[in-house]
Amino acid sequence: MNTDMNTVRLLGAAQVMVFVSILISGGFFSSALGSDSISDILVNISKNPNRVRISNLIALVQSLAMISMGVLYYVVFYKEYKIIALMALVCFLVAAITYTVGKIGANALIPLSQKYVEAGAPEASYFQALGDFLYNSIDKRGYELYGFFTSLGFLLTSYLLFISRSVPRAISIWGLAALSLALIPNVLTLYDREFLPGAMILSLPYAPY
């Protein structure tokens, strides 16, 4: 594999951007929610709308970095491993799209939360029903699909690194093993979110990788 080093550097920068931005975006969003109760979430978002906006803006940057990363992986490997590189690119594209759609739902929570508070935070109202739909069915589901397709995309790119010997074999094997484990909680939570707390321990080997 004969690749321009500038392309490789851009690829590395895109991967770092994806990793850093998801931590920052998630931190801002979690601090704005502050609770699992949809009523509390709406009240907290009404008090911290800028945190949600910042989270969504960083999430957009992350999605762009994800797409760039997929394109760069394709550029690096398409001559020798075109099909696998294309599959990885598609996974990263789908991940970016689902994540962005989820954040559209999160952004819609801002005006909804403000109207909810203006109405006096009524209990058992349509505000909670709509808020639950936007948060659990749009934002959370988008993030879960993002996690699945991202893990699948990285699994494919780890396989590319393995067969191309672009990195030491021990590192690529570690990546293949860690990402295979990380896919398990992502698949399980697509069917039942109750699996998430226990299953997430399987993602720990991926963190240092």
VOTORTOR-449736 format. One record per residue (C-alpha): residue in one letter; chain; x, y, z. Coordinates in steps of 0.001 Angstrom, whole numbers, plus 500000, padded with zeros to 6 digits. Last residue first. Layout:
N
R   rest   kette        x        y        z
R      A       A        X        Y        Z
...
//
This chain:
209
R   rest   kette        x        y        z
R      Y       A   492475   500773   521653
R      P       A   492328   502083   525232
R      A       A   488511   502311   525077
R      Y       A   487897   499119   523053
R      P       A   488608   496756   525945
R      L       A   485805   498484   527932
R      S       A   483040   497809   525404
R      L       A   482044   494480   526967
R      I       A   481279   496334   530197
R      M       A   478468   498009   528257
R      A       A   476439   494786   528436
R      G       A   475433   495186   532050
R      P       A   474109   498762   531784
R      L       A   472709   498368   528220
R      F       A   470653   495173   528404
R      E       A   467616   497082   529680
R      R       A   467681   498986   526382
R      D       A   466015   496043   524598
R      Y       A   466187   495195   520899
R      L       A   468628   497810   519598
R      T       A   470275   497586   523016
R      L       A   471392   494019   522304
R      V       A   473082   494879   519000
R      N       A   475120   497728   520484
R      P       A   475916   495669   523578
R      I       A   477382   492903   521342
R      L       A   479180   495169   518868
R      A       A   481728   496196   521516
R      L       A   482907   492581   521839
R      S       A   483666   492330   518125
R      L       A   485252   495780   518391
R      A       A   487672   494653   521096
R      A       A   488653   491459   519281
R      L       A   489227   493132   515915
R      G       A   491056   496047   517514
R      W       A   493331   493770   519542
R      I       A   494091   491834   516365
R      S       A   494968   495136   514639
R      I       A   497275   496149   517467
R      A       A   499039   492778   517725
R      R       A   499515   492677   513948
R      P       A   501582   495867   513957
R      V       A   499973   498541   511752
R      S       A   499489   498737   507973
R      R       A   499665   494946   507740
R      S       A   497182   495122   504863
R      I       A   495139   492199   506187
R      F       A   495047   493548   509736
R      L       A   494574   497224   508936
R      L       A   491687   496293   506647
R      Y       A   490213   494112   509410
R      S       A   490457   497061   511779
R      T       A   488646   499112   509127
R      L       A   485834   496563   509038
R      L       A   485499   496512   512816
R      F       A   485582   500308   512814
R      G       A   482612   500383   510455
R      L       A   480690   497833   512511
R      S       A   481351   499792   515703
R      T       A   480195   502999   513994
R      F       A   477118   501270   512569
R      F       A   476025   499992   515982
R      G       A   476859   503139   517932
R      Y       A   475050   505375   515421
R      L       A   472024   503109   515593
R      E       A   472016   503539   519363
R      Y       A   472529   507301   519069
R      G       A   469630   507636   516647
R      R       A   467468   505568   518971
R      K       A   468363   507860   521867
R      D       A   467615   511066   519963
R      I       A   464517   509960   518036
R      S       A   462506   507412   520035
R      N       A   463700   508218   523554
R      Y       A   464161   511986   523444
R      L       A   461784   513143   520737
R      F       A   459088   510609   521620
R      D       A   459403   511233   525365
R      G       A   459182   514970   524768
R      L       A   456055   514511   522653
R      A       A   454364   512447   525355
R      Q       A   455616   514695   528132
R      F       A   454339   517829   526406
R      Y       A   451039   516096   525609
R      S       A   450171   516417   529264
R      A       A   450310   514023   532215
R      E       A   451559   516738   534595
R      P       A   451515   520408   533658
R      A       A   454858   522274   533736
R      G       A   453267   525732   534147
R      A       A   452420   526327   530476
R      E       A   455518   528531   530126
R      V       A   457605   525602   531412
R      Y       A   456242   523270   528752
R      K       A   456586   525939   526058
R      Q       A   460277   526292   526920
R      S       A   460772   522517   526965
R      L       A   459167   522156   523540
R      P       A   461312   524954   522110
R      I       A   464489   523133   523287
R      L       A   463361   519527   522739
R      A       A   463410   520073   518987
R      N       A   467217   520222   519167
R      A       A   467322   516701   520624
R      G       A   465130   515391   517806
R      I       A   467406   517007   515231
R      K       A   470244   515407   517195
R      G       A   468834   511967   516413
R      V       A   468745   512809   512712
R      T       A   472420   513779   512906
R      Y       A   473351   510522   514639
R      T       A   471399   508496   512074
R      I       A   473142   510290   509199
R      A       A   476653   510002   510661
R      A       A   476246   506288   511384
R      V       A   474807   505656   507907
R      L       A   477836   507378   506338
R      F       A   480255   505489   508606
R      C       A   478686   502157   507673
R      V       A   478709   503051   503963
R      L       A   482416   503924   504144
R      A       A   483182   500629   505886
R      M       A   481356   498708   503143
R      L       A   483285   500654   500484
R      A       A   486621   499813   502137
R      I       A   485599   496150   502292
R      I       A   484656   496115   498610
R      K       A   487709   498098   497395
R      Y       A   490440   496142   499146
R      E       A   493559   496728   497050
R      K       A   492836   499977   495207
R      Y       A   490172   501150   497671
R      F       A   492425   501117   500753
R      V       A   493686   504644   501405
R      V       A   490927   506514   499561
R      Y       A   488252   504393   501263
R      Y       A   489746   505049   504684
R      L       A   489772   508737   503766
R      V       A   486099   508691   502766
R      G       A   485101   506965   506003
R      M       A   487110   509444   508065
R      S       A   485573   512388   506260
R      I       A   482091   511021   506959
R      M       A   482895   510608   510644
R      A       A   484477   514077   510806
R      L       A   481293   515559   509319
R      S       A   479231   513660   511889
R      Q       A   481488   514880   514692
R      V       A   481186   518486   513566
R      L       A   477403   518073   513628
R      A       A   477636   516557   517116
R      I       A   479670   519596   518199
R      L       A   476801   521830   517078
R      N       A   474257   519584   518815
R      S       A   476142   519677   522110
R      I       A   476528   523465   521863
R      R       A   472794   523817   521250
R      V       A   471977   521470   524142
R      R       A   474252   523424   526467
R      N       A   472691   526656   525211
R      P       A   469215   525477   526187
R      N       A   470133   525116   529877
R      K       A   467117   526229   531936
R      S       A   464531   524997   529409
R      I       A   466617   521819   529111
R      N       A   466310   521247   532861
R      V       A   462517   521645   532855
R      L       A   462117   519302   529881
R      I       A   464443   516705   531418
R      D       A   462612   516901   534751
R      S       A   459316   516074   533037
R      I       A   460971   513335   530979
R      S       A   462367   511720   534106
R      D       A   465852   510336   533412
R      S       A   467611   513299   535023
R      G       A   470272   516024   534588
R      L       A   469354   516753   530994
R      A       A   471670   519716   530314
R      S       A   474693   518038   531916
R      S       A   474093   514961   529774
R      F       A   474024   517058   526595
R      F       A   477225   518953   527381
R      G       A   479112   515782   528288
R      G       A   477825   513854   525270
R      S       A   479003   516575   522904
R      I       A   482421   516727   524565
R      L       A   482950   512949   524554
R      I       A   481579   512573   521017
R      S       A   483808   515401   519835
R      V       A   487015   513882   521197
R      F       A   486584   510468   519531
R      V       A   485392   511774   516170
R      M       A   488104   514456   516070
R      V       A   490803   511894   516921
R      Q       A   489604   509703   514038
R      A       A   489570   512672   511664
R      A       A   493117   513668   512696
R      G       A   494370   510136   512018
R      L       A   492783   510135   508578
R      L       A   494206   513570   507836
R      R       A   497665   512297   508795
R      V       A   497256   509282   506517
R      T       A   496185   511479   503634
R      N       A   499188   513755   504211
R      M       A   501391   510657   504187
R      D       A   500420   509848   500601
R      T       A   499699   506147   500372
R      N       A   501582   503254   498794
R      M       A   500000   500000   500000
//
